[in-house]
């Protein structure tokens, strides 16, 4: 269980995150939604120790993450940020192998190689295995990055807009794979999502943020109501039911 | 990839032998020739290999730290700061031993490189071309300060002669500090994975449990020490740290654990080649290797930029 207590982040006088008290369960898919600038990515950074909060704490199973050793933490939680500008020419295999770094420290053993193999298979990256990531398409590269963090094989996986750059087919594919990982391997996957319908379709829980605060935390059925969503996004939209599932229409 | 290593190694050996055989006096099977070999030719060849290897390694580390393929110690102010250190030593402690000069030069280049990398961190807009431009400007400013001070102290000529890469004065007993640079390159190899990870950025590094700041400082110290040693001992060879990592990157990619040996070998080969050229082009006189390297290096670099479409994208 990951919990945050009174988490705040300020840049000068601008409050990016205000008094965040959250609990992330140790299994299932959680989506974080909200308008641009709501603080979703910042929250992810703080929870994953990429950035220090101005005040407040983050705990993993009751222990403060700032007191845990970073290499140990790397086997408990993994994070993939939105922008992954990489200059280095690394192959997909290299990248995924680095995802195992917390286990092998540069000397991959047979077990690591097996894991790397299975993750590459899992994300259909076998044909690109020895290709350089800077020579791949945006979607293939995104899958390679997801493969890297999946190889890290952590209980908690934080993804910042994982469907970025992916077409419909690959988006659905990735979401199904992530769902599979959450259900079969009992992992907890926490994602920042922009596509509300994807979030509703695959999440066990949705966290809605606005102006640096958590405004709702509930199951998709409760969040997917016109009134709730209009509150979150400040725009007119419509939720209909299609084949027994809520679907949000906001395109016009 | 081992194929490339083997080729490069063969090339280095051939060039080594050539380097040993070339000179104004020819070698025979006698004591005088043996002395010549031991006092001049072998130290020179060793110095070339050590300088070539370590400067290429320093270049590739610098590129990982700056996360940019167009920087190397001569375009990031590192060399200039080491030179400034040398200059101050020449002015105030001309009698100091080489060791102290080295110490000061290295210290200055650590400071100078750190300032450069801090400037980079402060700049949010990180276009690939902005980074080397900032580096060149920064180096230019420090270079101007050196010129000003050296001009006032009437040391202008001696300081630039000292810094410009030249191996014609290398003799036994006057190059051994370069082994330190060679040793640092080997140390770099042992931390190759972490240096590669640092090149993937701070967030990826932290996510994988790496102490990013520690690796960053370690890389910085490696670059600065190698540069410092070179400045004090043999002078610096321009373009080497830029061209070699880029060639190797095209051949085997940037995973340093795999590419670093090849970087070292290609670095050695290129320096040996340029030195041989510098010695025969105006035989029996010599052209400074820095001049030859400037021409050869810029040609290779232009080829890499213009000739390789795959790379340009």
Contacts between the chains, C-beta under 8 A, distances in Angstrom:
chain1	res1	chain2	res2	distance
A	45	B	203	7.9
A	48	B	206	8.0
A	48	B	207	6.8
A	49	B	206	6.5
A	50	B	202	7.8
A	50	B	203	5.1
A	50	B	206	5.5
A	50	B	207	7.2
A	69	B	209	7.9
A	70	B	206	6.8
A	70	B	209	4.7
A	70	B	210	7.5
A	70	B	211	6.5
A	71	B	209	3.6
A	71	B	210	8.0
A	72	B	209	7.4
A	73	B	209	6.5
A	74	B	207	6.6
A	74	B	208	5.4
A	74	B	209	3.1
A	75	B	209	7.6
A	78	B	207	6.1
A	79	B	203	7.6
A	79	B	207	5.1
A	80	B	207	7.8
A	81	B	203	5.3
A	84	B	201	7.8
A	84	B	204	7.4
A	85	B	201	7.5
A	86	B	200	5.9
A	86	B	201	7.3
A	87	B	63	8.0
A	87	B	67	5.1
A	87	B	68	6.4
A	87	B	69	6.2
A	87	B	128	7.6
A	87	B	199	7.1
A	88	B	64	7.3
A	88	B	196	6.9
A	88	B	199	4.9
A	88	B	200	6.6
A	88	B	253	7.8
A	88	B	254	3.9
A	88	B	255	7.9
A	89	B	249	5.3
A	89	B	253	4.4
A	89	B	254	4.6
A	90	B	196	7.7
A	90	B	200	8.0
A	90	B	253	6.0
A	90	B	254	6.0
A	90	B	255	5.7
A	91	B	253	6.2
A	91	B	255	7.7
A	94	B	253	7.0
A	94	B	255	4.8
A	98	B	193	7.9
A	98	B	196	7.6
A	98	B	197	6.4
A	98	B	200	7.3
A	98	B	208	6.6
A	99	B	208	7.5
A	101	B	193	7.0
A	101	B	197	6.9
A	101	B	208	4.7
A	101	B	209	7.3
A	101	B	210	7.7
A	102	B	208	5.8
A	102	B	209	4.8
A	105	B	193	7.6
A	106	B	192	7.7
A	106	B	193	3.8
A	106	B	194	7.9
A	106	B	257	6.8
A	132	B	253	6.2
A	135	B	310	7.3
A	149	B	207	7.6
A	152	B	207	7.8
A	152	B	208	7.4
